[in-house]
Amino acid sequence: MRNTTRYAVLPALTAASLLVVTGCSGSSGTSAAGKTDRTEPVAAAGAADAHPQLAVAAAPAGGGAPSAVATPQSGGKPAAKSSLKVAEFDKSSGRAVISGKEKDGGKDGDKDKGKGGTPKPAAPVAVGDVIASAPAPGAPQGVLAKVTEVVGTTKQGTEVKTAPATLGALLGGSTAKGQVPVDPSAVKVEPLAPKVKVSWAKTGGLHFGPEGAQLPLGSLRVDVSAALPTVTGKAGPAQGSVDASANGFVQLSPEVDFAYDGKGTATGTPGTASLSLSGDWASQWELKGQAAATTADGKPLRVPFAKLHADPVITVGVVPVVVNLDLTCYLQVDADGKVSVDVKQDVKGDFKVGGSYSRAKGWAPVAKANMSGTPVTATATAAGKVKAALGAEASVGLFGSVGVTGNVAPYLRAEVEGTASGSSDGTGSLVGKWAAYGGVDLSGALRAHLDIFGTPVFERSIPLGPLNREWKLGGGEGAVRR
């Protein structure tokens, strides 16, 4: 994966708010120069370049984050900067309060008259304007909405009613493409098991976690150690059973891949678009003992051990785009309690899960997992089988709408086959063969909420994968005790 020193971060909910607004061409009066009367952008899109190549980058952290509003644009131009902010937002009702200095707007004949015939200042936004904001009060996952009504003025600013909007209304006919690493220190981790440790490392020599954890810059690591169910009888563990356990770590360097191409049109519908989560993956873990783990209906037992969440903000030109990331790290075991194993492996590689869109073909899944395993130890005794995975289930969305779900699950698998002989005293032997394997499963789905790009709605989820790759860790033949 590409190394970089810029990270997408979750800014504070007040001073770090980002805001971009663009409007319909007929929603306000404009001068001959094409500027509206009610807003004066800090940085407007160049008239000579109506469909520019926009940079995709991490939003600045803290108070240095840009806070901007654009004048209404026509001809497919992208939004430009201003100084308004979302002071309040209620997602359920669509009510919002926009704060910032109000500007004079509209033609003289259209201005409201106050006492003494003095014109009242026009609201800083109008019906048809589209708001894109970083996390704000009442909107921890950001705001992407269109103004449907200007209600009035409050102490905090201008109250408006809004409805959901799309990125195409803000990005217009422009193009944008880039990868932005997620700052590991901005990821919130919720342990779901007793023995879970979290570590991360970023530029500037900052490090969190166990002193012995050596992490590449930009990496987040979750360590876990868990006891597994074993064979039990009426009075407890069955005679001769071996305690079972799994321990190891998952290490990620996640990146957000974003692309948009308006194909130079003013329709608000892109020609192509894509959104995915990618990154380097490393894990090392061990499965040991005689596990007996399935659910009541015979399915593998899954035990989540940590939840991870982040809302990194990236900028596409001047437009803030809030990416919502959720990962659940889990241990999954499918075992019959007969085979006793001691298997340990290293897994390294990279992955990518997401979706891509084109007008000709619609949305299509993107699923890649380039991983390989190196056996450290691999032994097995007794007849039976066991499979255990240490994986991560991810969801990726924009402005609170999940667009992609993916499941990346490296696993260990062992099986012993043979013929048995026994006697009345309960002793016996097995002659056969055994083998241990490592592998990775990848699956997921594209959700209808990807229409947030401005693309046509699809009614059903589109499967992503499944993909499977497997490699042998060890094996042998001979006599095995049973």
C-alpha positions as CSV (number, residue, x, y, z in Angstrom):
1,M,0.0,0.0,0.0
2,R,1.1,3.6,-0.6
3,N,2.8,5.3,2.4
4,T,1.6,8.8,3.2
5,T,1.8,11.2,6.2
6,R,-1.7,12.7,6.0
7,Y,-4.6,11.3,7.9
8,A,-8.3,11.8,7.8
9,V,-9.4,12.8,11.4
10,L,-12.5,13.3,13.3
11,P,-12.7,17.0,14.2
12,A,-14.4,18.5,17.2
13,L,-18.1,19.1,16.9
14,T,-17.8,22.9,17.2
15,A,-15.0,24.9,15.9
16,A,-13.9,22.2,13.5
17,S,-17.2,22.0,11.6
18,L,-17.0,22.2,7.8
19,L,-19.8,23.5,5.6
20,V,-20.3,23.8,1.9
21,V,-23.5,25.1,0.3
22,T,-24.5,25.3,-3.3
23,G,-27.9,26.3,-4.8
24,C,-30.2,26.0,-7.8
25,S,-29.5,28.6,-10.5
26,G,-33.0,30.0,-10.1
27,S,-33.1,30.3,-6.3
28,S,-31.6,33.8,-6.0
29,G,-30.8,36.9,-8.1
30,T,-27.4,37.1,-9.8
31,S,-25.4,39.9,-11.3
32,A,-24.1,40.1,-14.8
33,A,-20.8,38.8,-13.5
34,G,-22.5,35.6,-12.3
35,K,-22.1,36.3,-8.6
36,T,-25.1,36.2,-6.2
37,D,-26.0,39.2,-4.2
38,R,-26.4,37.3,-0.9
39,T,-23.1,35.6,-0.4
40,E,-19.5,36.5,-1.1
41,P,-17.3,33.3,-1.3
42,V,-13.9,33.2,0.3
43,A,-12.7,31.1,-2.7
44,A,-15.0,30.7,-5.7
45,A,-14.6,28.2,-8.5
46,G,-12.8,29.7,-11.5
47,A,-15.1,30.6,-14.3
48,A,-12.5,29.5,-16.8
49,D,-12.4,26.0,-15.4
50,A,-16.0,24.9,-14.9
51,H,-15.1,21.2,-14.5
52,P,-11.8,21.1,-12.6
53,Q,-9.8,18.2,-11.2
54,L,-10.5,18.3,-7.5
55,A,-8.0,17.2,-4.9
56,V,-9.0,14.5,-2.4
57,A,-7.2,15.0,1.0
58,A,-7.7,14.8,4.7
59,A,-9.5,17.7,6.4
60,P,-7.2,19.8,8.6
61,A,-7.6,19.0,12.3
62,G,-9.0,21.1,15.1
63,G,-9.6,24.8,14.7
64,G,-7.6,24.9,11.4
65,A,-10.3,23.0,9.6
66,P,-11.8,25.0,6.7
67,S,-15.3,26.3,7.3
68,A,-16.9,27.3,4.0
69,V,-20.1,28.1,2.0
70,A,-20.4,28.3,-1.8
71,T,-22.4,30.7,-3.9
72,P,-25.0,29.0,-6.1
73,Q,-23.3,27.5,-9.2
74,S,-24.6,26.7,-12.7
75,G,-23.2,24.7,-15.6
76,G,-22.0,21.9,-13.4
77,K,-19.4,23.9,-11.5
78,P,-18.4,22.5,-8.0
79,A,-19.2,24.3,-4.8
80,A,-16.9,27.1,-3.5
81,K,-16.0,28.3,0.0
82,S,-17.8,30.5,2.6
83,S,-18.0,30.9,6.3
84,L,-21.3,29.5,7.4
85,K,-21.7,26.6,9.9
86,V,-24.3,24.1,11.0
87,A,-25.1,25.2,14.6
88,E,-27.9,22.6,15.1
89,F,-29.3,19.7,13.1
90,D,-32.2,17.2,13.8
91,K,-31.9,14.3,11.3
92,S,-35.4,13.0,12.1
93,S,-37.2,16.2,11.2
94,G,-34.6,17.8,8.9
95,R,-34.5,21.0,10.9
96,A,-31.2,22.8,10.9
97,V,-29.8,26.1,12.1
98,I,-27.2,27.8,10.0
99,S,-24.9,30.3,11.7
100,G,-22.7,33.0,10.2
101,K,-22.8,36.6,9.0
102,E,-25.8,37.4,7.0
103,K,-25.5,39.1,3.6
104,D,-27.7,41.5,1.7
105,G,-29.5,39.6,-1.0
106,G,-32.2,39.7,-3.7
107,K,-33.3,42.6,-5.8
108,D,-34.4,45.9,-4.1
109,G,-38.0,45.2,-4.9
110,D,-37.8,41.8,-3.3
111,K,-36.3,42.8,0.1
112,D,-38.5,42.6,3.1
113,K,-39.0,46.0,4.7
114,G,-38.5,46.5,8.4
115,K,-39.5,49.5,10.6
116,G,-39.0,52.8,8.8
117,G,-38.7,51.1,5.4
118,T,-35.2,49.8,6.2
119,P,-34.5,46.5,4.3
120,K,-34.0,43.4,6.4
121,P,-30.9,41.4,5.7
122,A,-31.5,38.3,3.6
123,A,-30.9,34.9,5.0
124,P,-27.5,33.4,4.3
125,V,-29.1,30.4,2.6
126,A,-32.1,30.0,0.3
127,V,-34.4,27.3,-0.9
128,G,-32.5,25.0,-3.2
129,D,-29.1,25.4,-1.5
130,V,-27.3,22.1,-0.7
131,I,-25.5,21.8,2.6
132,A,-22.5,19.6,3.2
133,S,-21.1,19.7,6.7
134,A,-18.6,17.9,8.8
135,P,-19.8,16.5,12.2
136,A,-21.8,19.2,14.0
137,P,-24.1,19.4,17.0
138,G,-26.9,16.9,16.5
139,A,-25.1,15.4,13.5
140,P,-22.1,13.3,14.6
141,Q,-22.0,11.7,11.1
142,G,-22.1,15.0,9.2
143,V,-24.8,16.6,7.2
144,L,-25.7,16.4,3.5
145,A,-29.0,18.1,2.9
146,K,-31.0,20.5,0.6
147,V,-32.8,23.5,2.0
148,T,-36.5,23.2,1.4
149,E,-37.8,26.2,3.5
150,V,-36.2,29.1,5.3
151,V,-38.2,29.3,8.5
152,G,-36.8,32.4,10.2
153,T,-34.1,33.7,12.6
154,T,-33.1,32.4,16.0
155,K,-30.4,33.5,18.5
156,Q,-28.0,30.9,16.9
157,G,-28.7,31.7,13.3
158,T,-31.1,31.0,10.5
159,E,-33.6,28.1,11.0
160,V,-34.3,26.1,7.9
161,K,-36.0,22.8,6.9
162,T,-34.0,20.3,4.8
163,A,-34.4,17.1,2.8
164,P,-31.7,14.5,1.9
165,A,-29.3,15.6,-1.0
166,T,-26.6,14.0,-3.1
167,L,-22.9,14.7,-3.6
168,G,-23.5,15.2,-7.3
169,A,-25.3,18.5,-6.5
170,L,-22.0,19.8,-4.9
171,L,-19.4,18.3,-7.1
172,G,-21.1,19.0,-10.4
173,G,-19.2,18.1,-13.6
174,S,-15.8,18.0,-11.8
175,T,-13.5,15.0,-11.3
176,A,-11.8,13.7,-8.1
177,K,-9.8,10.7,-7.1
178,G,-7.6,9.9,-4.2
179,Q,-6.7,7.7,-1.2
180,V,-6.7,9.1,2.4
181,P,-5.4,7.1,5.3
182,V,-7.5,7.0,8.5
183,D,-5.7,8.4,11.5
184,P,-5.5,5.4,14.0
185,S,-5.7,7.7,17.0
186,A,-9.1,8.9,15.8
187,V,-10.6,5.4,15.9
188,K,-12.7,4.7,18.9
189,V,-12.4,1.1,20.2
190,E,-14.9,-0.7,22.4
191,P,-13.6,-3.9,23.9
192,L,-16.1,-6.7,24.0
193,A,-14.0,-9.3,25.8
194,P,-11.8,-9.2,29.0
195,K,-8.4,-9.7,27.4
196,V,-8.3,-7.2,24.6
197,K,-5.5,-4.7,24.1
198,V,-5.3,-1.8,21.6
199,S,-2.2,-0.2,20.1
200,W,-1.6,2.4,17.4
201,A,1.2,4.4,15.9
202,K,1.2,7.6,13.8
203,T,3.7,10.2,12.5
204,G,5.4,12.4,15.0
205,G,6.5,9.5,17.1
206,L,3.1,9.2,18.8
207,H,2.3,5.7,20.1
208,F,-0.4,4.1,22.2
209,G,-0.5,0.6,23.7
210,P,1.9,-2.0,25.0
211,E,5.5,-1.0,25.0
212,G,6.5,-4.2,23.2
213,A,4.1,-3.6,20.2
214,Q,6.2,-2.5,17.2
215,L,3.8,-1.0,14.7
216,P,4.3,0.6,11.3
217,L,3.2,4.2,11.1
218,G,-0.5,4.5,10.5
219,S,-1.3,1.1,12.0
220,L,-4.0,0.1,14.5
221,R,-3.6,-3.2,16.3
222,V,-6.0,-5.2,18.5
223,D,-4.7,-8.1,20.6
224,V,-7.0,-10.8,22.0
225,S,-6.7,-13.9,24.2
226,A,-9.7,-16.1,24.7
227,A,-10.6,-19.5,26.1
228,L,-12.7,-21.7,23.9
229,P,-15.4,-24.3,24.8
230,T,-14.2,-27.9,25.2
231,V,-15.9,-31.2,25.3
232,T,-18.1,-31.5,28.4
233,G,-19.9,-34.3,30.1
234,K,-22.5,-34.4,32.9
235,A,-20.0,-33.7,35.6
236,G,-17.9,-31.2,33.6
237,P,-15.1,-31.5,31.1
238,A,-14.9,-34.9,29.5
239,Q,-12.1,-37.3,30.6
240,G,-9.0,-36.8,28.5
241,S,-10.2,-33.5,26.9
242,V,-7.6,-30.8,26.4
243,D,-8.2,-27.1,27.2
244,A,-8.7,-25.0,24.1
245,S,-7.6,-21.4,23.5
246,A,-7.0,-18.8,20.8
247,N,-4.8,-15.8,21.0
248,G,-3.2,-13.4,18.6
249,F,-3.7,-9.9,17.0
250,V,-5.2,-8.1,14.0
251,Q,-3.2,-5.2,12.6
252,L,-4.7,-2.8,10.1
253,S,-3.7,0.4,8.2
254,P,-7.0,1.4,6.7
255,E,-7.5,3.9,3.9
256,V,-10.5,5.4,2.2
257,D,-10.6,5.3,-1.6
258,F,-12.8,7.9,-3.2
259,A,-13.5,8.7,-6.8
260,Y,-16.0,10.8,-8.7
261,D,-16.2,11.9,-12.4
262,G,-19.1,14.2,-13.4
263,K,-18.0,13.9,-17.0
264,G,-18.3,17.7,-17.4
265,T,-22.1,17.7,-17.1
266,A,-24.5,19.7,-15.0
267,T,-27.0,16.9,-14.3
268,G,-25.6,16.0,-10.8
269,T,-25.3,12.4,-11.9
270,P,-21.7,11.2,-12.2
271,G,-20.4,9.2,-15.2
272,T,-18.3,7.1,-12.8
273,A,-17.9,6.9,-9.0
274,S,-16.4,4.6,-6.4
275,L,-16.0,4.2,-2.7
276,S,-14.0,1.5,-0.9
277,L,-12.0,0.7,2.2
278,S,-8.6,-0.7,1.6
279,G,-5.4,-1.2,3.6
280,D,-2.5,-3.4,4.7
281,W,-3.4,-6.4,6.9
282,A,-1.2,-8.4,9.3
283,S,-2.2,-10.9,11.9
284,Q,-0.5,-13.6,13.9
285,W,-2.5,-16.0,16.1
286,E,-2.6,-19.5,17.5
287,L,-5.3,-22.1,18.0
288,K,-4.5,-24.6,20.7
289,G,-6.3,-27.5,22.4
290,Q,-9.4,-29.6,21.8
291,A,-12.2,-27.1,21.0
292,A,-15.9,-28.0,20.7
293,A,-17.6,-24.9,19.4
294,T,-20.8,-24.7,17.4
295,T,-24.2,-23.0,17.9
296,A,-27.4,-25.0,18.8
297,D,-28.3,-25.2,15.1
298,G,-24.9,-26.5,14.2
299,K,-23.4,-23.3,12.8
300,P,-19.9,-21.9,13.7
301,L,-19.7,-20.0,17.0
302,R,-18.8,-16.3,16.5
303,V,-17.5,-14.3,19.4
304,P,-17.0,-10.5,18.7
305,F,-14.1,-9.1,20.8
306,A,-13.8,-5.5,19.8
307,K,-15.8,-2.8,18.0
308,L,-14.0,0.0,16.1
309,H,-15.6,3.3,14.9
310,A,-14.4,6.4,13.1
311,D,-15.9,9.3,11.2
312,P,-12.9,10.7,9.2
313,V,-13.5,13.8,7.2
314,I,-12.0,14.1,3.8
315,T,-12.2,17.2,1.5
316,V,-13.0,16.8,-2.2
317,G,-12.0,20.2,-3.5
318,V,-13.6,22.4,-0.8
319,V,-16.5,20.0,-0.1
320,P,-16.2,18.2,3.2
321,V,-17.2,14.5,2.9
322,V,-17.8,12.5,6.1
323,V,-16.9,8.9,5.8
324,N,-18.4,6.5,8.4
325,L,-16.3,3.4,9.3
326,D,-17.3,0.6,11.6
327,L,-15.3,-2.6,12.1
328,T,-16.1,-5.5,14.4
329,C,-13.2,-7.9,15.1
330,Y,-14.3,-11.4,15.9
331,L,-13.2,-14.9,16.6
332,Q,-15.2,-17.7,14.9
333,V,-14.8,-21.4,15.6
334,D,-16.3,-24.5,14.1
335,A,-15.1,-27.6,15.8
336,D,-16.4,-31.1,16.8
337,G,-14.3,-31.4,20.0
338,K,-12.4,-34.5,18.7
339,V,-9.3,-33.1,17.2
340,S,-6.6,-31.6,19.3
341,V,-4.4,-29.0,17.5
342,D,-1.5,-26.7,18.0
343,V,-1.5,-24.4,14.9
344,K,0.1,-21.0,14.7
345,Q,0.6,-18.8,11.6
346,D,1.5,-15.3,10.4
347,V,-0.8,-13.7,7.7
348,K,0.3,-10.6,5.8
349,G,-1.1,-8.8,2.7
350,D,-3.7,-6.2,1.7
351,F,-7.4,-6.0,1.1
352,K,-10.0,-3.8,-0.6
353,V,-13.8,-3.9,-0.4
354,G,-16.1,-1.4,-2.0
355,G,-18.1,-0.6,-5.1
356,S,-17.6,1.2,-8.4
357,Y,-20.2,2.8,-10.7
358,S,-20.5,3.6,-14.4
359,R,-23.5,4.9,-16.3
360,A,-23.3,1.9,-18.7
361,K,-23.2,-0.9,-16.1
362,G,-24.4,0.6,-12.8
363,W,-22.9,-0.4,-9.5
364,A,-20.5,-3.3,-9.3
365,P,-18.6,-4.8,-6.3
366,V,-14.9,-4.5,-5.7
367,A,-13.4,-7.3,-3.6
368,K,-9.7,-8.1,-3.4
369,A,-7.6,-10.0,-0.8
370,N,-4.0,-10.5,-1.5
371,M,-2.8,-12.4,1.5
372,S,-0.4,-15.2,2.3
373,G,0.4,-17.2,5.4
374,T,3.6,-18.6,6.9
375,P,3.3,-21.5,9.3
376,V,5.0,-21.2,12.7
377,T,3.8,-24.5,14.2
378,A,1.3,-27.0,13.0
379,T,0.5,-30.3,14.7
380,A,-2.7,-32.3,15.2
381,T,-3.8,-35.5,17.1
382,A,-7.0,-37.6,17.2
383,A,-9.6,-37.8,14.5
384,G,-11.9,-34.8,13.8
385,K,-11.9,-31.3,12.3
386,V,-11.6,-27.7,13.4
387,K,-11.8,-24.4,11.7
388,A,-11.2,-21.0,13.4
389,A,-11.1,-17.5,11.9
390,L,-9.9,-14.2,13.3
391,G,-11.6,-11.7,11.1
392,A,-13.1,-8.2,10.8
393,E,-16.5,-7.2,9.6
394,A,-16.5,-3.7,8.1
395,S,-19.1,-1.2,7.0
396,V,-18.3,2.0,5.0
397,G,-20.8,4.8,4.3
398,L,-21.1,8.6,3.8
399,F,-22.9,11.0,6.0
400,G,-24.5,8.2,8.1
401,S,-25.7,6.0,5.2
402,V,-24.0,2.6,5.0
403,G,-23.0,1.9,1.4
404,V,-20.7,-1.1,1.6
405,T,-20.3,-4.0,4.0
406,G,-17.4,-6.4,3.9
407,N,-16.1,-9.3,5.8
408,V,-12.3,-10.2,5.8
409,A,-11.6,-13.4,7.6
410,P,-8.2,-15.2,7.6
411,Y,-8.6,-18.6,9.1
412,L,-6.9,-21.8,10.3
413,R,-8.3,-25.2,9.5
414,A,-7.2,-28.7,10.6
415,E,-8.6,-32.2,9.9
416,V,-7.6,-35.8,10.8
417,E,-8.8,-38.8,8.8
418,G,-8.3,-42.5,9.3
419,T,-9.5,-45.9,10.4
420,A,-9.9,-46.9,14.1
421,S,-9.6,-50.1,16.0
422,G,-10.6,-50.6,19.7
423,S,-11.2,-53.1,22.4
424,S,-13.5,-53.5,25.4
425,D,-11.0,-51.8,27.8
426,G,-11.6,-48.5,25.8
427,T,-8.1,-48.3,24.3
428,G,-7.7,-47.9,20.6
429,S,-5.6,-46.4,17.8
430,L,-6.0,-44.5,14.6
431,V,-4.0,-44.9,11.4
432,G,-4.5,-42.2,8.9
433,K,-3.3,-38.7,7.9
434,W,-3.7,-35.1,9.1
435,A,-3.4,-31.7,7.5
436,A,-3.5,-28.0,8.6
437,Y,-4.4,-25.2,6.3
438,G,-4.5,-21.4,6.4
439,G,-6.8,-19.3,4.2
440,V,-8.8,-16.1,3.8
441,D,-12.5,-15.6,3.1
442,L,-13.9,-12.3,1.8
443,S,-17.6,-11.5,1.3
444,G,-20.0,-8.6,1.6
445,A,-22.6,-6.5,-0.2
446,L,-23.3,-3.1,-1.8
447,R,-26.2,-1.3,-0.3
448,A,-28.8,1.0,-1.9
449,H,-27.5,4.0,0.1
450,L,-24.7,4.4,-2.5
451,D,-27.2,6.6,-4.4
452,I,-25.9,9.4,-2.1
453,F,-23.4,10.0,-5.0
454,G,-26.4,11.0,-7.2
455,T,-26.6,7.6,-9.0
456,P,-29.8,5.7,-9.8
457,V,-31.3,3.8,-6.9
458,F,-31.0,0.0,-6.9
459,E,-33.6,-1.9,-4.9
460,R,-31.7,-4.9,-3.6
461,S,-28.2,-5.4,-2.2
462,I,-25.5,-6.5,-4.6
463,P,-23.4,-9.4,-3.2
464,L,-19.6,-8.7,-2.9
465,G,-17.7,-12.0,-3.4
466,P,-17.5,-14.5,-1.9
467,L,-13.8,-15.0,-2.5
468,N,-11.6,-17.8,-0.9
469,R,-7.9,-18.5,-1.0
470,E,-6.2,-21.4,0.9
471,W,-2.7,-22.6,1.5
472,K,-1.3,-25.6,3.4
473,L,0.5,-25.1,6.7
474,G,1.5,-28.7,7.5
475,G,0.5,-32.4,7.4
476,G,1.6,-36.0,7.8
477,E,0.6,-39.6,8.0
478,G,1.0,-42.4,10.6
479,A,-0.5,-43.8,13.8
480,V,-2.4,-41.4,16.0
481,R,-3.8,-42.1,19.4
482,R,-7.5,-41.9,19.9
